[in-house]
Structure formats: structure tokens, C-alpha cells
Amino acid sequence: MPSRFSAQPRNLPLSQIQKFIPKKWRSVGESDPRNCGQSLLCSSHECISGPCKASNESMVDCLLTTLKNFAGQGHICKAFRTFSLIRTHVASQTPCDLVIQSLSSLLLCCTNRKSFSEGKQIHACIINLGIAHSWNLVPRIITFYATFGLLDDAHVIAETSNILHPLPWNLVISSYVKKGQNEEAFSAYRQMVNRGIRPDDFTYPSVLKACGEQLNLTFGRDIHKSIDASFLEGNLFVQNALVSMYAKCGEVDVAHDIFERMPVKDAVTWNSMISGYASKGMWSKAFEIFDRMRATDAEMDIITWNTIAGGCLKTGNFIGALKLFSQMRTCGIQLEPVATLMGLGACSHTGLLKIGKEIHGLVIRSHLDGFENVRNALINMYARCKALKQAHILFQLVESKTVITWNTIISGFAHWDRSEEASFLFREMLLSGVEPNYITIAGILPLCARVANLQHGKEFHCYLTRREGFEEYLLLWNSLVDMYARSGKVVVAKKLFNLMSKKDAVTYTSLIAGYGIQGEGREAIELFNEMIRLHIKPDHVTMVAALSACSHSGLVMQGQKLFEQMQRTYGISPHLQHFSCMVDLFGRAGLLKKAEEIIIKMPYEPTSEMWATLLGACKIHRNTEIGEWAAEKLLELRPDNPGYYVLIANMYADAGRWNKLAKVRTVMRDFGVRKSPGCAWVDTGSGFSPFLVADTSSGQTNEIYCLLGGLNRQMKDTGHVTTEDSSSEEELCEGLLL
């Protein structure tokens, strides 16, 4: 194939040249042969630089303008033909600059049009003409090769150019950084400096970005010293790059010092500082910078809003995240997937279904419902807001369900303890051919633990042991230990515990809680001590489990010791739950004065549950004085639990306070409080069967009541229930509910 640059005959007739000139560019006087050579006018919309007048522009100048127009519009073939004409009409005495300009325009066109072979031909022509080191062409050649990812070739061009200006090197360095080849960028920078070329305000931002990406703080500090020595410390782009580099490397204090000294700040400056604090989890500082940024009316892009909204979610300020979402909409910022996910996430945590539905409407109008993560977030939002029907409808509308989609709907039902639906969905998932992952099992196993559904828990245990790839996920095995422990199968939980090669605080906490529920407090304490010997640090939940185990087993001294060691030894500040455990511990042991002292001195407001615990203990140990005090406090809180009102009524009845008993009846009637009938569940082997008080609808009524009678006799024999207590309480409840 002949080259585009094959030699053309000199002094080509004008008629031949005019074949390549658009008709609209020819003047009206074209019919006059004497005016043909001077009538090439650029009047077409294809000509960008205006008409070429024969009076002050030569034929070659007009052809150069034509070439630039063709190149700018991407007509690469026409541009090449025009270049051939320029080559034909460039006389020996014509300045070479016209050819260089032509080649520069052609290289730019090849770069923009991704025409590699044509660009290589241009480069070959440049070398052939002996102008490969031209100042105007070297940057174009480097950009061309960098565009096609040939960074080594681009680097060679810069090395061989002998141009003592940073521009060629800046192009090479920035290309390396864009491709993530940061070490190569550092090498090019050193090579440039070693040649005596002084970096400028375009060099430093690229190198500093590479330092930030590589977390190369040492080299970044060296660059900072060079900047100070080059008197570029006042340049906005350089200062922004310094702030970003130090922030990414974790030196947010240094970044903040530079930030505060900057006389001028733009959106990049503010965003860099906000991102730096966000990456370190210093959200209060990030929020402070964000507020200052808004006060200066600086332009904020979607990244800024999303970063701060994400911080609100991470710090539990869900209402703040929703307010930011609303403000984004007010400012006219186009809704996009990330912001949508944050808005829906905030609704999921707060249960604000109405706002979630409004966001759903925005999603549909913005055509974002095609994104899988947005669809999953919508399903999760409806499920967490207890709109399970809507969540399931959305789930069914998804044509191609991924494992994430299945996990979302399963965890949604599991969150509300809907074990049967969650297990059914899990089976449907298996039948659909989608393989569950560890998140699937982790979402449903805790549900089996919460509802003590041993049958489903065993099924999942079998599934885990028969499938490979689940051994490494400690979360799953912890859930199994928790499930067996909560279901009363502490021996099975302990066997599984012993088989585990890796254990953490959650593993020990689950088994400690299981022993505590069974009243085996000494075993729980031994397990806690073993955990400490293995240097596994307990957390708040572990301490609750251990204190609760002491409470259920009457281990007052051990419980007191653990409570004292919490802050002194383990650095755990007591929470309300820990104080509740101590109230329960002292109350069960009859140490009601100590329980009263805990409530009075603790830095929290007592809850209804805490007053009810103390009240129940007073009833058992017949302490009328403290019992009446607890009853009054509990009544002030107007609890929703009808059982609490029954407990209060019993206390007043025992104390003979009939006027106060009548007041309790009035409060219950005014607030419409009614005691729900007692409900129990019987595991029949194939599932759980519920029955109510005096319920005879079950086909196994006789067997159930026979079993209950035996259990009741055993409870009375062990002293858990007295005859007079049960009868009077039952009669009182009947009177209250009339």
C-alpha cells in the first residue's frame, strides 16, 4: 500500500488543487482564471478560523487552515490529503513551521480519533523530516503514545528530546500516575531533576498524587521541601496536592496546618480536608470543615455531600443523613445511586417508611431502579420498616436475582423473627440454583438462636458441615454456638465450642450466656476466667453475660467482683445493662438495700424493666417499703407492658393499699391496657405449635396439659411457686381484666 506521504509533483496545476477545496470556499469570481489562485475563501461552517483572504494569506496558509478544520472535525482522510497538498506547495524557502503545525494538527487528530496506525505514520514522517525534537511536536507525540497506553515509548520520547523544559516530563509523569504506575512516575521525576530540569506547578501535583496513592510519606516530604525551595508554596494547585497527600498518608494535622495557611481555597481544597478527616474516622472534624465550607458558599459536588452523608450514617445520625439528602435535592444536585443508597439506608435504620416511599418515587423518576444495588436497598428499606409485603413484591419483580438480592429479603424476614418465612425463602433460593454464601447463613442463624428454633438450626448446621468454604467464617460457628446455648443445649454448644480451632470474645460470650440461662453460673465464671487467661479481651456484652450468669446462680460475691473489675481491670465503663444486672443480682439475693443503692447512684435514668425487676424482688422477699417505692416509680413511667401493671397491683394488694390498687385499675382502663393471654409453644417434632391459656383447640390437648401439670408440680416442689401466691395473683388478674 503506498504511503500517504509519497512524493507529489511540484507545481501541481491549480485545477488539481481545487479538487480538494470545498465549493463553498471558492469565491464568486472563480470563473476568472486570473483570480483563481487568490480566491480560496473559507466561508463554510467547516472552517473555524474564518475566511482566508487572498490579499493577506498565501495558498499554503489557506491549506493549513483547511487541514486544521478537517483535523478538528475528525475528518482524518481529508486532513491527510490536504497535508499532501501542503507538502507539494511548500517551497524550499517556506518556513518549516507550516509543516510542523500541520503535523501537530494531524497527531492531535489521530490521538482524538484513536487512529494508531495513522499516528505511527505521522511519527515516521516527523523522524524522516528530521524534526523529531521539535518543541511543538514532542508533547504531541508523547500524548499520542500515552493515549494508547504505550508509556514506555512515551518515556523514551521525553528522554531523547533534549528539551530542557518540564512539559514533556510532566506528560509522562501524569500518564504514569493515571495508570497507577506510581513507582515509574517517581523514577521519571528523579530522571527529570537529575537532568537539571526544574519542576513546575504541573509537575508537583502529579508526583504528590503518586505519593498519596503509595502512602509514601518520606518522598512526599522531600517533594514538599523542593516546593518550598522553588517558591511555589502560594500556588493553589500545588497546595491542594500537598493537603491531599498528607491527608491520605494519615498526617491530617499537617494537612490541616497547610489548609489553614492557604489564603485562597477552592472546592478541591475543602474536599481534600474533609476526605482526610473522613478516612481517619474523625467525623466531628469533617463535619466542622463541611459547615465552614457551606458558610463560604464554595461549590460542593456530589462527592462532598456523599462523604458527609456517609459520615452521618456511620455515626448513627440517620436524621442528619436524611436532612442532607433533602438539602441536596433542594440545591438541584442530580440524584445518583450512592446518595440514593445512603438515603434508603437512613430510612432503614429509622423506620421512616413514608420518607422511604418518597425516595422510591424519586428513584423511579430518575430511572435509577435499573441499578441492582438500588433495588436491593429498596427491598431492605421496606423490610426493615416492617413493610414485608411490599419488600416481597419488589423482590418478586426482580427478574435476575443474585445472591445479594436473596440475602436482602432473607435477612429482612429474619430481622423480624419470621423464622418460617426466612427458612422457606432459603429453600427457594437453593431450588433457584443460587448458591448461598456465608452472609446468607449469618443472616438466618441468629434468628434460629433468638427464637430457639433448634430444628432449623440443626438443618443449617448440617448444611455448613456438608459444604466446603464455610470453615473459615468464625461468625457462622459463633452463631451455631449461640443457637445451641440459647436452646438449652449447652452440652452440644460446649462440644462445638471445643471443636473450634479459633475462638474470639463472641464465642466465649455465647457459651457464657448459655451457662447463665441454665443457672450454671460457676461454669460460666470458669469460662470467663479461661477467656482472660487466653488474653481475649471481654467487651460490654461479655460482661452482661457474666453478670447475668452470677445473678441467675446467686453468686453475689463473684458478681460484685466482676462489676468492680470492669472499669479498673478491663477498661469497660458500666452501661445501663450492667447496672440492671447488679439490681437483679442483689434483688434475687434479697439484698434490696444494695439494689436500691445501685439505682439511686447510677448515672442513668432507671428503665421500666429495672423498676419491675426491683419490684418483683420485693414481692418475693416481702419488702413492702421498697416495693411501694418501686411501684410508684414504675407507675410514673406509664409502661406499655400490661404485666407490669399486674405486678404493681399485686404489690399494692399485698400491702393492703386498696386505694392505690383502684388507681392502677383506672390507669389500665384509661389507657386501654389489657393483659395478653398467656401463650406457650410446644415443639412437636415437625415444628412449633402455639396454645393459649385454657386452650382446648389442639388435637394434643390432653398430652399438653398432662405435661404442664407435671411441670407445675415440679416447680412447686422446688419452691419456685407457692399455692397462695398463684391463686391470689390469678384472682387479681381476673379482677383487673373485667
Secondary structure, DSSP 8 states (H G I E B T S, - for coil): ---TT----SS--HHHHGGGS-GGGB-GGGGSGGGGGG-B---STT-SS----TTT--HHHHHHHHHHHHHHTT-HHHHHHHHHHHHHH--TTS-THHHHHHHHHHHHHHHHTT-HHHHHHHHHHHHHHT-TT-TTTHHHHHHHHHHTT-HHHHHHHHHHH---SHHHHHHHHHHHHHTT-HHHHHHHHHHHHHTT----TTHHHHHHHHHHHHT-HHHHHHHHHHHHHTT-TT-HHHHHHHHHHHHHTT-HHHHHHHHHH-S---HHHHHHHHHHHHHTT-HHHHHHHHHHHHHTT----HHHHHHHHHHHHHTT-HHHHHHHHHHHHHTT----HHHHHHHHHHHHHHT-HHHHHHHHHHHHHTT-TTSHHHHHHHHHHHHHTT-HHHHHHHHHH-SS--HHHHHHHHHHHHHTT-HHHHHHHHHHHHHTT----HHHHHHHHHHHHHTT-HHHHHHHHHHHHHSTT-TT-HHHHHHHHHHHHHTT-HHHHHHHHHH-S---HHHHHHHHHHHHHTT-HHHHHHHHHHHHHTT----HHHHHHHHHHHHHHT-HHHHHHHHHHHHHTT-----HHHHHHHHHHHHHTT-HHHHHHHHHHSSS---HHHHHHHHHHHHHHT-HHHHHHHHHHHHHT--S-HHHHHHHHHHHHHHT-HHHHHHHHHHHHHTT------EEEEE-SSSEEEEETT---STTHHHHHHHHHHHHHHHHHTTS--HHHHHHHHHHHHHHT-
